[in-house]
């Protein structure tokens, strides 16, 4: 049975297993999707400046992404916080996550050469509220 969990320790542990460069951020909020004791996906939101915010997201290797998780991922920054833009750093080789961002309506704003873990390039993906291709509550 899938459920959302808001324990930051669990979220950071899951994110760090997949992206070792994720560090603790003062004031960050997030959630993870659990199937029993197993975490399937996690999102962390931080640095909201009144217009935009940043996010880290990670998925389990089996690709689990449910509509409730996606709905919460879109709803929190845009409808709960009132952000107009959501940005994230995606490893250039993470084609699956980059394609998901594009399907949601994100644009690839910039490439940071060699800025990722191990010197990998990072792509800055930005999702603007006005460009969203899905309404969170329509994802039933």
C-alpha positions as CSV (number, residue, x, y, z in Angstrom):
1,X,0.0,0.0,0.0
2,X,1.5,3.3,-1.1
3,X,1.6,6.2,1.4
4,X,3.3,9.6,1.6
5,X,5.8,10.1,4.4
6,X,7.2,13.4,5.6
7,X,10.2,12.2,7.7
8,X,13.2,14.3,6.5
9,X,15.7,11.6,7.8
10,X,14.2,9.0,5.5
11,X,14.0,11.5,2.6
12,X,17.6,12.5,2.9
13,X,18.8,8.9,3.2
14,X,16.9,7.9,0.1
15,X,18.2,11.0,-1.9
16,X,21.8,10.5,-0.8
17,X,21.8,6.8,-1.9
18,X,21.0,8.0,-5.4
19,X,22.6,11.5,-5.4
20,X,25.6,11.6,-3.0
21,X,26.0,15.4,-3.4
22,X,22.6,16.2,-1.8
23,X,23.3,18.0,1.5
24,X,21.0,19.0,4.4
25,X,19.4,22.4,3.7
26,X,18.0,24.7,6.4
27,X,14.2,25.1,6.0
28,X,13.8,22.3,3.4
29,X,10.5,20.4,3.3
30,X,9.7,17.2,1.4
31,X,8.1,13.8,1.3
32,X,8.7,10.3,0.1
33,X,6.4,7.6,-1.3
34,X,6.6,4.4,0.7
35,X,5.3,0.9,-0.2
36,X,5.3,-0.6,3.3
37,X,8.9,-0.1,4.6
38,X,10.3,0.5,1.1
39,X,10.8,4.0,-0.2
40,X,9.9,4.3,-3.9
41,X,10.4,8.0,-4.6
42,X,11.4,11.2,-2.7
43,X,11.2,14.9,-3.2
44,X,12.9,17.7,-1.3
45,X,12.0,21.4,-1.8
46,X,14.2,24.3,-0.7
47,X,15.3,28.0,-1.2
48,X,11.8,29.5,-2.0
49,X,12.4,33.2,-2.7
50,X,8.8,34.2,-3.2
51,X,8.8,33.4,-6.9
52,X,10.7,30.1,-7.4
53,X,12.1,27.2,-5.5
54,X,14.5,24.4,-6.1
55,X,13.8,20.6,-5.7
56,X,15.6,17.4,-5.6
57,X,13.8,14.3,-6.7
58,X,14.8,10.6,-6.8
59,X,13.1,7.5,-7.9
60,X,13.7,3.9,-7.0
61,X,15.6,1.8,-9.6
62,X,12.3,0.0,-10.5
63,X,10.9,3.3,-11.8
64,X,8.0,3.5,-9.4
65,X,6.2,6.8,-9.8
66,X,2.6,6.9,-8.8
67,X,0.0,9.5,-9.6
68,X,-0.4,10.4,-5.9
69,X,3.3,11.1,-5.7
70,X,3.3,13.2,-8.9
71,X,0.2,15.0,-7.8
72,X,1.9,15.9,-4.4
73,X,5.1,16.9,-6.3
74,X,3.3,19.4,-8.4
75,X,0.8,20.6,-5.8
76,X,3.3,21.5,-3.1
77,X,5.4,24.1,-4.9
78,X,2.7,25.6,-7.1
79,X,-0.5,25.5,-5.0
80,X,0.7,25.2,-1.4
81,X,3.7,27.6,-1.6
82,X,2.6,29.7,-4.5
83,X,5.8,29.4,-6.5
84,X,5.7,30.3,-10.2
85,X,8.8,28.3,-11.1
86,X,10.4,25.0,-9.9
87,X,14.0,24.3,-10.7
88,X,16.1,21.1,-10.3
89,X,19.5,19.9,-11.2
90,X,19.5,16.7,-13.2
91,X,22.5,14.7,-14.2
92,X,22.9,14.9,-17.9
93,X,23.0,11.1,-18.1
94,X,19.6,10.8,-16.3
95,X,17.5,10.6,-19.4
96,X,14.5,9.1,-17.6
97,X,14.2,12.1,-15.2
98,X,14.9,14.7,-17.9
99,X,12.2,13.1,-20.1
100,X,9.7,13.2,-17.2
101,X,10.5,16.9,-16.6
102,X,9.9,17.6,-20.3
103,X,6.6,15.7,-20.3
104,X,5.4,17.8,-17.4
105,X,6.3,21.0,-19.4
106,X,9.8,21.8,-18.1
107,X,12.5,23.4,-20.2
108,X,16.2,22.8,-19.9
109,X,17.5,26.2,-19.0
110,X,21.2,25.6,-18.6
111,X,24.0,23.0,-18.6
112,X,26.6,23.3,-15.9
113,X,29.7,21.6,-17.3
114,X,31.4,19.2,-14.9
115,X,29.4,20.5,-11.9
116,X,27.9,17.1,-10.8
117,X,29.1,14.3,-8.7
118,X,32.2,12.8,-10.2
119,X,32.5,15.7,-12.8
120,X,29.3,14.9,-14.7
121,X,27.4,17.7,-16.4
122,X,24.3,19.0,-14.7
123,X,21.2,20.2,-16.6
124,X,19.0,22.8,-14.9
125,X,15.4,21.9,-15.6
126,X,12.8,24.6,-14.9
127,X,9.0,24.0,-14.7
128,X,7.0,27.2,-14.8
129,X,3.5,27.0,-13.3
130,X,2.0,28.7,-16.4
131,X,3.6,25.9,-18.6
132,X,2.4,22.9,-16.6
133,X,0.9,20.3,-18.8
134,X,-1.0,18.7,-16.0
135,X,-3.2,20.0,-13.2
136,X,-2.2,18.2,-10.0
137,X,-5.7,17.3,-9.0
138,X,-6.5,16.0,-12.5
139,X,-3.9,13.2,-12.0
140,X,-6.4,10.8,-10.5
